[in-house]
Amino acid sequence: MARISLTFPDGNARDYAAGVTPAEVAESIAPSLAKKAISALVNGTHWDLSWPIKADAEIAINTMKDEAPALELIRHDCAHIMARAVQELWPDVKVTIGPVIDNGFYYDFDRAEPFTPEDLGVIETKMKEIINRRDPVTTEIWERDRAVAYYKANNEPYKVELIESIPGTEPLRMYWHGHWQDLCRGPHLQHTGQVPADAFKLMKLAGAYWRGDSNRPQLQRIYGVAFQNRQHLKDHLHFLEEAEKRDHRRLGREMELFHFQEEAPGMVFWHPNGWSIYRELEDYMRRKLTRAGYAEIKTPQVVDRKLWEASGHWDKYRENMYITEIDEEHANEKRVNALKPMNCPCHVQVFNQGIKSYRDLPLRLAEFGSCHRYEAHGALHGLMRVRGFTQDDAHIFCTEDQIEAECAAFIDLLSGIYKDAGFTSFDIKLSTRPEVRVGSDEIWDKAEDALEKAILSVRNDYEVDPGEGAFYGPKLDFKLTDAIGREWQCGTFQADFNLPERLDATYVGEDGAKHRPVMLHRAILGSFERFIGIMIENYSGKLPFWLAPRQVVVAAIVSEADEYVLEVTRMLKDAGIRAEADIRNEKINYKVREHSVGKVPVILAIGRKEVEDQSVTLRRLGEKQTSVLPTDQMLSHLTAEAVPPDLR
């Protein structure tokens, strides 16, 4: 019998008969390992314990302590167990596909009657019954004809179609969870009892077209989450609760910040409160950029297709662009324009006006550029995914030797802005040259080396993403972490050797000859809309005092205090604080509750005693205790607090 050599993670190797399974390998090492084993890694591929190994390989045995493979198996088995539970409860239901996704799984079903939220609890109970039966999970390889015949006999047309769409002629793998069978590549656990019965939950129902085609049958999708243990599930559900509380769409309504409507899908209707946040943030960014040596410009929103063709965007981005056709006077044909989806080509046009010298470089051009991109309606998500947005965009035209210094300066600028916005933690990812690219290897070497050195000059930790750079140059992506641990990719820094070539950007070098500048694309916030949404969720609506749209409400406790309330409100406004008076005939507790829902940072209560003492009772959002301050002292404190962080 043929022999093979298996090498273990510690470097030791053992000989086995060809066709040995990972389960047998685990048993040969220790019976205790065989009991704990759930799968294996064979030459880096996730491997079922029952699959034979027929050639020399590297092998590692996985147990439930190995998080990534354990979660994959738990979630995949949960999908199968859920499908089995559904068909045991409703035998006429037809199954389609059920993959693993982030944090869980789903399965799509064809059922005449719609599932209800109450059905989810019934399905969960049946799933736990199946898990507790500890039914064996087995697998076989079938010829395609046999599989097709099996599914036709069992009236499973979706499985038949799946098989017929798989390219090639190789046999197929089938899995059984107890008596229930599915077409699946695996791997899977060894019995249903290995799935933690207290660590999964069915979450929601949704519609889904078969194979994503709106002309095909609409199916019902059931989503679930699954983890290694009950505590991890509990932590995840708590995280979802916290995320729901922080949802910027709900807070946007409560704080009267913005709204959306079908007449302009994906376009923001800013209300006075929301626009106040936007303007404060824009003014702050303008001051930071001016100090950093940027010149602000403004370019057109509607640009002839000729520029987009020259830049390459027309071929690569046409389907996401809004097109306008104009009957120009005396023109033989309509003139085709597009709303700009990005600002880059227009910035090159500004650079190209007049002759530029090497002494003019680096030239930093910034624009709060209004852009429009067509996004699928189903992908729209409040401020986080819109069709109309404003980027804090800038492009730096420089020499190759200036890339490192410009990148280091950018990272320093970005770090300060994120800190002022309340984000102290962010990660950097360096994406290097892709297989298909423009520019010589020498230029790419220089650009990648410059970006790497720039990161190390500011901090020493970053992640490399090989081959994921843009076709025109390497890039850095900046991911910040919010208050509940979510990552958001906002900032970016990209070196571009392509666009200056396509749009014929040149400068006169020290040698008197024309040279191509390097174009550095960079953004810090990404878009104002999305960044404001992120900030709302990070702070759960309790924005820093300098950024809050309604900073102070001065509330009368009794009607005799109305005149002084108006006087204090005027004093605050004169000091530049966004203040309003509340002299309604309502109890003070009602006013406090209402303004707390609106996330007003400071409420000043004034009654008879405060009028007599020329004082105020100050309550801060989220705090139960109050403090009594002389009015002039309060005014001094709040005026200082209202100053934006870059002006302190």
C-alpha positions in Angstrom: 0.0 0.0 0.0 1.3 3.5 -0.9 2.6 5.6 2.0 2.4 9.4 2.4 4.2 11.8 4.8 2.2 14.3 6.8 4.1 17.2 8.4 2.7 18.8 11.6 2.9 22.4 12.8 5.9 21.7 15.0 7.8 20.4 12.0 7.7 16.8 12.8 6.5 14.3 10.1 4.9 10.9 10.2 4.2 8.3 7.6 0.6 7.1 7.0 -1.2 4.9 4.5 -2.4 6.9 1.5 -6.1 7.8 2.0 -5.8 8.3 5.8 -8.4 10.7 7.2 -7.7 13.5 9.6 -9.9 11.7 12.1 -7.5 8.7 12.0 -4.5 11.0 12.2 -5.9 12.6 15.3 -6.6 9.2 16.8 -3.0 8.2 16.1 -1.7 11.1 18.1 -4.0 10.9 21.1 -7.5 9.6 21.8 -8.2 12.9 23.7 -7.3 14.8 20.5 -9.6 12.6 18.4 -12.5 13.5 20.8 -11.8 17.2 20.5 -11.1 17.3 16.8 -13.6 19.1 14.6 -11.7 19.5 11.3 -8.2 19.9 9.9 -6.0 22.2 7.8 -4.4 20.3 4.9 -2.0 22.4 2.9 -3.9 25.4 4.2 -7.3 24.1 3.0 -10.1 23.5 5.5 -10.6 19.8 5.5 -13.4 17.6 6.8 -12.2 14.9 9.3 -13.7 12.2 7.1 -12.0 13.3 3.8 -9.0 11.1 2.7 -5.6 12.5 2.3 -3.9 10.9 -0.7 -0.5 12.7 -1.0 2.2 14.2 1.1 0.9 17.3 2.9 1.2 19.7 5.8 -1.6 19.1 8.4 -3.0 20.7 11.5 -5.9 19.3 13.6 -8.5 21.9 14.6 -10.5 21.9 17.8 -13.2 24.2 19.1 -10.4 26.5 20.5 -9.4 27.3 16.9 -11.8 30.2 16.4 -11.9 30.7 12.6 -12.5 27.1 11.6 -14.8 26.5 14.5 -17.0 29.4 13.6 -17.1 28.4 10.0 -18.3 24.9 10.9 -20.7 25.9 13.6 -22.4 28.5 11.2 -22.4 26.1 8.2 -23.9 23.3 10.3 -26.5 25.7 11.7 -27.6 26.6 8.2 -28.1 22.9 7.4 -29.8 22.2 10.7 -32.1 25.2 10.2 -33.1 23.9 6.7 -33.7 20.5 8.1 -35.9 21.9 10.9 -37.9 23.9 8.4 -38.6 20.9 6.2 -39.5 18.8 9.2 -42.0 21.5 10.3 -43.3 22.2 6.8 -42.5 19.3 4.4 -43.6 21.1 1.3 -41.0 23.8 1.6 -38.2 23.7 -1.0 -34.6 24.5 -0.1 -32.1 26.4 -2.2 -28.8 27.6 -0.7 -27.5 28.4 2.8 -24.0 29.9 3.1 -22.0 31.2 6.0 -21.8 35.0 6.3 -20.3 37.5 8.8 -21.4 36.5 12.3 -23.8 33.8 11.1 -25.6 32.2 8.2 -28.8 32.3 6.2 -30.9 29.9 4.1 -33.3 30.7 1.2 -36.6 28.8 1.1 -39.4 28.5 -1.4 -42.7 28.4 0.6 -46.2 29.3 -0.5 -47.0 30.9 2.8 -44.8 33.7 4.2 -42.9 32.9 7.4 -43.8 35.0 10.4 -41.5 36.3 13.2 -43.3 33.8 15.5 -42.1 31.0 13.2 -38.5 31.8 14.0 -39.0 30.7 17.6 -40.7 27.5 16.5 -37.8 26.8 14.1 -35.2 27.5 16.9 -36.9 25.0 19.1 -36.8 22.3 16.4 -33.1 23.1 15.7 -32.3 22.5 19.4 -34.1 19.2 19.2 -32.0 18.2 16.2 -28.8 19.3 18.0 -29.7 17.3 21.1 -30.3 14.1 19.0 -26.5 14.2 18.2 -27.3 12.7 14.7 -24.2 11.8 12.7 -23.0 14.0 9.9 -21.9 11.9 6.9 -20.7 12.6 3.4 -20.5 10.8 0.0 -19.3 11.5 -3.5 -22.0 11.1 -6.1 -22.0 11.2 -9.9 -24.0 14.1 -11.3 -26.7 12.0 -12.9 -27.4 10.3 -9.7 -27.6 13.6 -7.8 -30.0 15.1 -10.4 -32.2 12.0 -10.3 -32.3 12.1 -6.5 -33.4 15.8 -6.4 -35.9 15.3 -9.2 -37.4 12.4 -7.3 -37.6 14.5 -4.1 -39.1 17.5 -6.0 -36.2 19.9 -5.3 -35.9 21.8 -8.6 -33.5 24.4 -7.2 -31.0 21.8 -6.4 -31.3 20.4 -9.9 -30.7 23.8 -11.4 -27.7 24.3 -9.2 -26.1 21.1 -10.3 -26.7 21.8 -13.9 -25.0 25.2 -13.5 -21.8 23.9 -12.0 -19.1 23.8 -14.7 -17.1 20.6 -15.4 -18.1 17.0 -15.1 -16.5 16.0 -11.8 -18.6 14.2 -9.2 -20.4 16.1 -6.4 -20.2 15.9 -2.7 -23.3 15.2 -0.7 -23.8 15.7 3.1 -26.3 14.2 5.5 -27.2 15.7 8.9 -29.1 12.7 10.2 -31.6 11.7 7.6 -31.6 15.2 6.0 -29.4 15.6 2.9 -27.9 18.6 1.0 -25.6 19.3 -1.9 -22.5 20.8 -0.2 -18.7 21.2 -0.6 -18.2 21.0 3.2 -16.5 20.6 5.5 -18.9 20.0 8.4 -18.8 18.8 12.0 -19.1 15.1 12.8 -22.5 15.1 14.5 -25.2 17.7 15.2 -24.4 17.7 18.9 -21.2 19.5 18.3 -23.1 22.7 17.5 -23.6 24.7 20.7 -27.3 24.7 21.3 -27.3 27.9 23.4 -25.0 29.9 21.1 -27.2 30.6 18.0 -30.3 32.7 17.3 -32.5 33.3 14.3 -32.6 37.0 13.7 -34.8 38.1 10.9 -36.7 37.4 7.6 -36.1 38.9 4.3 -37.0 38.5 0.6 -34.4 37.3 -1.9 -34.7 36.6 -5.6 -33.4 33.2 -6.8 -29.9 33.7 -8.0 -30.2 37.4 -7.5 -32.4 37.8 -10.6 -35.5 39.9 -10.2 -37.2 37.9 -13.0 -36.8 34.7 -11.0 -39.0 33.4 -8.1 -38.8 35.5 -4.9 -37.7 33.3 -2.0 -37.8 33.8 1.7 -34.5 34.2 3.5 -34.0 33.4 7.2 -30.9 35.0 8.8 -29.3 33.6 12.0 -26.2 34.3 14.1 -24.0 31.7 15.7 -21.0 31.7 18.0 -18.7 29.3 19.9 -20.5 29.8 23.2 -23.4 31.5 24.9 -21.4 34.4 26.2 -20.2 35.3 22.7 -23.8 35.2 21.5 -24.9 37.4 24.4 -22.1 39.9 23.7 -23.1 40.0 20.1 -26.8 40.6 20.9 -25.8 43.4 23.3 -23.6 44.9 20.6 -26.6 44.9 18.2 -28.8 46.5 20.9 -26.2 49.2 21.4 -25.8 49.7 17.6 -29.6 50.1 17.3 -29.7 52.7 20.1 -27.0 54.6 18.2 -28.6 54.3 14.7 -28.0 57.7 13.2 -31.3 57.4 11.2 -33.4 57.2 14.4 -31.3 59.9 16.2 -31.5 62.0 13.1 -35.3 62.1 13.5 -35.2 62.6 17.3 -32.7 65.5 16.9 -34.4 66.9 13.8 -31.2 66.8 11.7 -32.2 65.5 8.3 -34.6 63.4 6.3 -34.8 61.4 3.0 -37.8 61.1 0.7 -38.5 59.1 -2.5 -38.6 62.2 -4.7 -34.8 62.3 -4.3 -33.6 58.9 -3.2 -30.1 58.9 -1.6 -30.1 62.7 -1.4 -30.0 64.4 2.0 -32.6 67.0 3.1 -30.6 68.8 5.8 -32.7 70.5 8.5 -31.4 73.6 10.4 -30.0 71.4 13.3 -28.2 69.0 10.9 -26.9 71.8 8.7 -25.4 73.4 11.8 -23.3 70.3 12.4 -22.3 70.3 8.7 -21.2 73.9 8.7 -19.3 73.7 12.0 -17.4 70.7 10.6 -16.8 72.3 7.3 -15.5 75.5 9.0 -13.2 73.4 11.2 -11.8 71.5 8.2 -11.3 74.7 6.2 -9.2 76.1 9.0 -7.1 72.9 9.3 -6.5 72.7 5.6 -5.5 76.4 5.3 -2.9 76.0 8.1 -1.6 72.9 6.3 -0.9 74.8 3.2 -3.8 73.8 1.0 -5.4 76.3 -1.5 -9.2 75.8 -1.7 -10.8 75.7 -5.1 -14.3 75.1 -6.5 -14.9 73.2 -9.8 -18.1 72.6 -11.8 -20.6 69.9 -11.0 -21.6 69.3 -14.6 -18.8 68.4 -17.0 -18.7 67.3 -20.6 -18.2 63.6 -21.3 -15.1 64.4 -23.2 -13.2 65.0 -20.0 -14.5 61.8 -18.5 -13.4 59.9 -21.6 -9.9 61.5 -21.4 -9.6 60.6 -17.7 -10.8 57.0 -18.3 -13.8 57.3 -16.0 -16.3 57.1 -18.8 -15.3 53.5 -19.6 -14.7 52.4 -16.0 -17.4 54.3 -14.1 -20.1 55.1 -16.7 -22.9 53.0 -15.0 -22.5 54.9 -11.7 -22.6 58.4 -13.3 -25.7 60.7 -13.7 -25.9 61.8 -17.3 -27.5 65.0 -18.7 -28.1 65.7 -22.4 -28.4 69.3 -23.5 -29.6 70.7 -26.9 -26.9 73.3 -27.4 -27.9 76.2 -29.6 -27.0 75.4 -33.3 -25.5 72.1 -32.3 -26.0 69.1 -34.7 -26.3 66.7 -31.8 -27.1 66.8 -28.2 -24.2 67.6 -25.8 -23.7 64.8 -23.2 -22.5 65.9 -19.8 -22.2 64.1 -16.5 -22.6 65.1 -12.9 -19.1 64.6 -11.5 -18.8 61.4 -9.4 -15.3 62.5 -8.2 -13.2 65.7 -8.4 -9.9 64.4 -9.6 -10.1 65.3 -13.4 -11.3 68.8 -12.6 -8.4 69.4 -10.2 -6.0 68.5 -13.0 -7.7 71.2 -15.2 -6.9 73.8 -12.5 -3.3 72.6 -12.3 -3.0 72.8 -16.1 -3.9 76.5 -16.2 -0.6 78.4 -16.8 2.9 77.1 -16.6 3.9 75.3 -13.4 7.5 75.2 -12.2 9.2 72.7 -9.8 9.3 75.7 -7.4 5.5 75.6 -7.3 5.5 72.0 -6.0 4.1 70.6 -3.9 0.8 72.2 -4.9 -2.1 71.3 -2.6 -5.5 71.9 -4.1 -8.5 71.2 -1.8 -12.2 71.3 -2.5 -15.3 70.5 -0.6 -16.6 68.9 -3.8 -20.2 68.0 -4.3 -20.4 64.6 -6.1 -23.1 62.3 -7.3 -22.9 58.6 -7.8 -25.7 56.2 -8.7 -26.0 53.5 -6.0 -28.6 50.7 -6.2 -31.7 51.6 -4.2 -31.3 48.6 -1.9 -27.8 49.7 -1.0 -28.8 53.1 0.3 -28.4 53.5 4.1 -29.1 56.8 5.7 -26.1 59.1 5.6 -23.7 56.1 5.3 -24.5 55.3 1.7 -26.0 58.1 -0.4 -26.1 59.2 -4.0 -25.3 62.9 -3.4 -22.4 63.8 -1.1 -19.6 66.2 -0.5 -16.0 65.0 -0.2 -13.3 66.7 1.8 -11.2 66.1 -1.3 -7.7 67.3 -2.1 -5.0 66.6 -4.6 -1.4 67.2 -4.1 0.8 67.7 -7.2 4.4 66.9 -6.4 7.6 65.2 -7.5 8.4 61.6 -6.8 11.0 62.7 -4.2 8.2 64.7 -2.3 5.8 61.7 -1.9 7.2 60.6 1.5 7.2 64.1 3.1 3.6 64.8 1.8 2.4 61.4 3.0 3.9 61.9 6.5 2.4 65.4 6.7 -1.0 64.0 5.7 -0.9 61.3 8.3 -0.1 63.9 11.0 -2.9 66.1 9.8 -5.4 63.2 9.7 -4.3 62.0 13.2 -5.1 65.5 14.7 -8.4 65.8 13.0 -9.5 62.3 14.1 -8.4 63.1 17.7 -10.4 66.3 17.7 -13.4 64.4 16.4 -13.1 62.0 19.3 -11.5 59.0 17.5 -8.2 58.1 19.2 -7.8 54.8 17.5 -7.3 54.1 13.8 -5.5 51.5 11.7 -3.5 52.0 8.5 -3.6 49.5 5.5 -0.9 49.8 2.8 -2.2 48.3 -0.5 0.6 47.5 -2.9 0.9 47.0 -6.7 -1.8 44.9 -8.4 -1.1 42.6 -11.2 -2.6 44.9 -13.8 -1.1 48.4 -13.4 0.4 51.4 -15.1 3.9 52.7 -14.5 7.3 51.0 -14.3 8.4 48.8 -11.5 11.0 51.4 -10.6 8.3 54.0 -10.0 6.2 51.6 -8.0 9.2 50.6 -5.9 9.8 54.3 -5.1 6.1 55.0 -4.3 5.6 52.0 -2.1 8.8 52.7 -0.3 7.8 56.3 0.2 4.4 55.4 1.7 6.0 52.8 4.0 8.6 55.2 5.3 6.0 57.9 5.8 3.9 55.6 8.0 7.0 54.6 10.0 7.9 58.3 10.5 4.6 58.8 12.3 3.9 55.4 13.8 5.2 51.8 13.5 2.1 49.6 13.1 0.3 49.0 9.8 -1.1 46.2 7.7 0.0 45.3 4.2 -2.6 44.2 1.7 -0.5 42.8 -1.2 -1.9 43.4 -4.7 -4.8 45.6 -3.7 -3.5 49.0 -4.7 -5.2 51.0 -7.4 -4.1 50.3 -11.0 -2.5 53.8 -11.0 -0.5 53.6 -7.8 -0.3 52.3 -4.2 -2.6 53.6 -1.5 -3.2 53.9 2.2 -6.6 53.4 3.8 -7.3 54.6 7.3 -9.9 52.8 9.5 -11.0 54.4 12.7 -12.7 52.6 15.6 -15.8 53.9 17.2 -17.0 53.7 20.8 -18.5 50.2 20.4 -15.6 48.7 18.5 -16.8 49.1 14.9 -14.3 50.0 12.2 -15.0 52.6 9.6 -12.8 53.2 6.6 -12.8 57.0 6.0 -9.4 58.5 5.1 -7.4 57.5 2.0 -4.1 58.5 0.4 -3.3 57.4 -3.1 -0.3 57.9 -5.4 -1.4 58.3 -9.0 1.0 58.2 -12.0 -1.8 57.6 -14.5 -4.1 60.7 -14.5 -1.4 63.3 -15.0 -0.3 61.3 -18.1 -3.8 61.0 -19.4 -4.7 64.6 -18.9 -1.2 65.9 -19.9 -0.3 67.6 -16.6 3.3 68.9 -16.7 5.7 71.1 -14.8 9.0 72.6 -15.8 11.8 71.0 -13.9 15.1 72.4 -12.7 16.6 71.2 -15.9 14.2 73.3 -18.0 12.5 70.3 -19.4 8.8 69.2 -18.9 8.1 66.5 -16.4 5.0 64.7 -15.2 3.9 65.5 -11.6 2.8 62.7 -9.3 -0.8 63.2 -8.2 -1.7 62.4 -4.6 -5.4 61.8 -4.0 -6.3 62.2 -0.4 -9.3 62.5 1.9 -9.7 62.5 5.7 -13.4 62.5 6.4 -14.2 60.7 3.1 -17.6 62.5 2.8 -19.2 64.9 5.2 -22.5 63.0 5.1 -21.0 59.7 6.1 -18.6 61.1 8.6 -21.4 63.0 10.4 -23.4 59.7 10.5 -20.4 58.0 12.0 -20.0 60.7 14.6 -23.7 60.6 15.5 -23.4 56.9 16.2 -20.1 57.1 17.9 -21.4 59.7 20.4 -24.9 58.2 20.4 -26.2 61.6 19.5 -24.4 63.3 22.4 -22.0 65.3 20.2 -19.2 67.4 21.7 -20.4 70.8 22.9 -18.6 72.7 20.1 -20.3 70.6 17.4 -23.8 70.2 19.0 -26.5 71.9 16.9 -28.5 73.0 19.9 -25.9 73.7 22.6 -28.0 75.2 25.4 -31.7 75.4 26.2 -32.6 78.0 28.9 -35.8 76.7 30.5 -38.2 78.6 32.7 -39.4 76.8 35.8 -42.1 79.4 36.5 -43.6 82.2 34.3 -42.1 84.9 36.5 -38.7 83.8 35.2 -39.6 84.3 31.5 -38.0 87.7 31.2 -34.7 86.6 32.8 -34.7 83.4 30.6 -34.9 85.6 27.5 -32.1 87.8 28.8 -29.8 84.9 29.6 -30.5 83.4 26.1 -29.6 86.7 24.5 -26.3 86.8 26.4 -25.5 83.3 25.3 -26.2 84.1 21.7 -24.2 87.3 21.8 -21.3 85.1 23.0 -21.7 82.9 19.9 -23.4 80.0 21.6 -26.3 78.3 19.9 -29.0 78.8 22.6 -32.7 78.9 22.7 -35.3 79.8 25.3 -38.1 77.5 26.5 -40.8 79.5 28.2 -43.7 77.2 27.5 -46.2 76.6 30.2 -44.9 73.1 30.9 -43.4 71.5 34.0 -39.6 71.6 34.1 -39.3 67.8 34.2 -41.2 67.6 31.0 -38.9 70.1 29.4 -35.8 68.3 30.6 -37.0 65.0 29.2 -37.9 66.5 25.8 -34.6 68.3 25.4 -32.6 65.3 26.6 -34.2 63.2 23.8 -33.1 66.0 21.5 -29.5 65.5 22.9 -29.1 69.1 24.0 -25.8 69.1 26.0 -26.7 71.8 28.5 -30.1 72.7 30.1 -30.2 75.9 32.2 -33.2 75.9 34.6 -34.3 79.3 35.9 -36.9 79.8 38.7 -37.6 82.5 41.2 -34.5 81.9 43.3 -32.3 82.0 40.2 -33.8 85.3 39.1 -33.2 86.7 42.6 -29.6 85.5 42.7 -28.8 86.2 39.1 -27.8 82.5 38.7 -28.7 79.4 36.8 -29.2 75.7 37.6 -27.1 73.8 35.1 -27.8 70.2 34.1 -25.6 68.4 31.6 -27.0 65.7 29.3 -26.7 62.2 30.9 -25.9 63.5 34.4 -28.4 63.5 37.2 -26.7 66.0 39.4 -27.1 69.7 38.8 -25.0 72.7 39.8 -25.9 76.3 40.6 -23.7 78.9 39.1 -23.7 82.7 38.9 -24.8 83.6 35.4 -21.6 85.4 34.5 -19.5 82.4 35.6 -21.7 80.0 33.6 -21.3 82.2 30.6 -17.6 82.2 30.9 -17.4 78.4 31.2 -19.7 77.7 28.3 -18.1 80.3 26.0 -14.7 78.6 26.5 -16.3 75.1 26.0 -17.9 76.2 22.7 -14.5 77.0 21.1 -13.6 74.4 18.4 -10.6 72.3 19.4 -8.4 73.7 16.8 -8.9 77.3 18.1 -8.2 76.5 21.8 
